[in-house]
């Protein structure tokens, strides 16, 4: 099992991706500004990591499980974890099994 990790610094307009579907932007508009920045940045990092690892040109649909964990709607795609601390965001993807990410 391999785990892939990416992190970025939250600065306006810096963590953006053309790989985000319009549904991500629609959801982000309903969020408070601070949450909107984190939401879009984490999805942008995830989209770029998924593109690099799997060649998917657009971030696949994400659903939220009853326990609050985001997962890809397509169960054949890998598990991932998102974490935030201060002005940083991190994304981990596990090639098999579950993964969790905590940043301090």
C-alpha contacts under 8 A as a table, 3 or more apart, distances in Angstrom:
res1	aa1	res2	aa2	distance
1	X	94	X	7.04
1	X	95	X	5.86
1	X	96	X	5.64
1	X	97	X	7.73
2	X	94	X	5.92
2	X	95	X	5.46
2	X	96	X	7.35
3	X	92	X	6.54
3	X	93	X	5.52
3	X	94	X	4.42
3	X	95	X	6.24
3	X	99	X	7.73
4	X	92	X	5.45
4	X	93	X	5.16
4	X	94	X	6.50
5	X	90	X	7.17
5	X	91	X	5.62
5	X	92	X	4.41
5	X	93	X	6.58
6	X	45	X	6.98
6	X	49	X	7.42
6	X	90	X	5.72
6	X	91	X	5.32
6	X	92	X	6.62
7	X	45	X	7.42
7	X	88	X	6.89
7	X	89	X	5.53
7	X	90	X	4.19
7	X	91	X	6.28
8	X	15	X	7.14
8	X	41	X	7.95
8	X	45	X	7.59
8	X	88	X	5.65
8	X	89	X	5.45
8	X	90	X	6.54
9	X	15	X	7.59
9	X	87	X	5.72
9	X	88	X	4.55
9	X	89	X	6.44
10	X	14	X	7.23
10	X	15	X	6.83
10	X	37	X	7.30
10	X	38	X	7.13
10	X	41	X	7.00
10	X	87	X	5.01
10	X	88	X	5.63
10	X	89	X	6.95
11	X	14	X	5.52
11	X	15	X	7.12
11	X	87	X	7.75
12	X	15	X	7.54
12	X	37	X	7.41
13	X	16	X	6.15
15	X	40	X	7.67
15	X	41	X	5.06
15	X	44	X	6.39
15	X	45	X	7.20
16	X	40	X	7.13
16	X	41	X	6.31
16	X	44	X	5.49
16	X	45	X	7.96
17	X	20	X	6.03
17	X	44	X	5.03
17	X	45	X	7.73
17	X	47	X	7.34
17	X	48	X	7.20
19	X	44	X	7.20
19	X	47	X	5.96
19	X	48	X	7.17
19	X	57	X	5.97
19	X	58	X	4.42
19	X	59	X	5.87
20	X	24	X	6.31
20	X	25	X	7.57
20	X	43	X	7.20
20	X	44	X	6.49
20	X	47	X	6.71
20	X	58	X	5.95
20	X	59	X	5.59
21	X	24	X	5.66
21	X	25	X	7.14
21	X	58	X	6.43
21	X	59	X	6.53
22	X	25	X	5.16
22	X	26	X	6.13
23	X	26	X	4.95
23	X	27	X	6.17
24	X	27	X	5.25
24	X	28	X	6.12
24	X	40	X	7.35
24	X	43	X	7.88
25	X	28	X	4.98
25	X	29	X	6.30
25	X	40	X	7.52
26	X	29	X	5.42
26	X	30	X	7.20
27	X	30	X	5.63
27	X	31	X	7.12
28	X	31	X	5.30
28	X	36	X	5.09
28	X	39	X	6.79
28	X	40	X	6.86
29	X	32	X	7.98
29	X	36	X	7.00
31	X	35	X	5.95
31	X	36	X	5.28
32	X	35	X	5.42
32	X	36	X	5.92
33	X	36	X	4.91
33	X	37	X	6.27
34	X	37	X	5.40
34	X	38	X	6.54
35	X	38	X	5.14
35	X	39	X	5.87
36	X	39	X	5.05
36	X	40	X	6.07
37	X	40	X	5.41
37	X	41	X	6.00
38	X	41	X	5.13
38	X	42	X	6.01
38	X	84	X	7.72
38	X	89	X	7.18
39	X	42	X	5.40
39	X	43	X	6.23
40	X	43	X	5.16
40	X	44	X	5.92
41	X	44	X	5.03
41	X	45	X	6.19
41	X	89	X	7.20
42	X	45	X	5.23
42	X	46	X	6.11
42	X	82	X	6.76
42	X	89	X	6.19
42	X	90	X	6.99
42	X	91	X	6.88
43	X	46	X	4.95
43	X	47	X	5.90
43	X	59	X	7.73
44	X	47	X	5.02
44	X	48	X	6.22
45	X	48	X	5.23
45	X	49	X	6.14
45	X	90	X	7.87
45	X	91	X	6.78
46	X	49	X	5.10
46	X	50	X	6.03
46	X	59	X	7.50
46	X	91	X	6.21
47	X	50	X	5.16
47	X	51	X	6.12
47	X	58	X	6.68
47	X	59	X	4.79
48	X	51	X	4.99
48	X	52	X	6.17
49	X	52	X	5.10
49	X	53	X	6.08
50	X	53	X	5.20
50	X	54	X	5.47
50	X	55	X	6.75
50	X	56	X	6.27
50	X	59	X	7.25
51	X	54	X	5.40
51	X	55	X	4.34
51	X	56	X	4.71
51	X	57	X	5.82
51	X	58	X	7.55
51	X	59	X	7.99
52	X	55	X	5.80
52	X	56	X	8.00
56	X	59	X	6.98
56	X	60	X	7.91
60	X	72	X	6.57
60	X	73	X	7.59
60	X	74	X	7.76
61	X	72	X	5.82
61	X	73	X	5.62
61	X	74	X	7.51
62	X	70	X	6.36
62	X	71	X	5.50
62	X	72	X	4.39
62	X	73	X	5.38
63	X	70	X	5.64
63	X	71	X	5.58
63	X	72	X	6.08
63	X	73	X	5.62
64	X	67	X	7.87
64	X	68	X	5.65
64	X	69	X	5.57
64	X	70	X	4.37
64	X	71	X	6.29
65	X	68	X	5.24
65	X	69	X	5.32
65	X	70	X	6.19
65	X	71	X	7.17
66	X	69	X	7.41
70	X	80	X	7.95
70	X	81	X	7.71
71	X	79	X	6.38
71	X	80	X	6.89
72	X	75	X	6.40
72	X	77	X	6.50
72	X	78	X	7.63
72	X	79	X	7.36
74	X	77	X	5.84
75	X	78	X	7.51
78	X	93	X	6.64
78	X	94	X	6.07
78	X	95	X	5.78
78	X	96	X	6.51
78	X	97	X	7.78
79	X	93	X	5.93
79	X	94	X	5.69
79	X	95	X	7.49
79	X	96	X	7.43
79	X	97	X	6.90
79	X	98	X	5.61
79	X	99	X	6.60
80	X	91	X	7.07
80	X	92	X	5.43
80	X	93	X	4.27
80	X	94	X	6.19
80	X	98	X	7.32
80	X	99	X	6.18
80	X	100	X	7.39
81	X	91	X	5.75
81	X	92	X	5.19
81	X	93	X	6.57
81	X	99	X	6.29
81	X	100	X	5.33
81	X	101	X	5.68
82	X	89	X	7.39
82	X	90	X	5.77
82	X	91	X	4.75
82	X	92	X	6.65
82	X	100	X	7.91
82	X	101	X	6.46
83	X	89	X	5.78
83	X	90	X	5.12
83	X	91	X	6.56
83	X	101	X	6.01
83	X	102	X	5.94
83	X	103	X	6.35
84	X	87	X	7.51
84	X	88	X	5.76
84	X	89	X	4.50
84	X	90	X	6.28
84	X	102	X	7.98
84	X	103	X	6.67
85	X	88	X	5.37
85	X	89	X	6.57
85	X	103	X	6.13
85	X	104	X	6.32
90	X	101	X	7.68
90	X	103	X	7.57
91	X	101	X	7.40
92	X	99	X	7.17
92	X	100	X	7.35
92	X	101	X	6.46
93	X	99	X	6.92
94	X	97	X	6.43
94	X	98	X	6.38
94	X	99	X	5.77
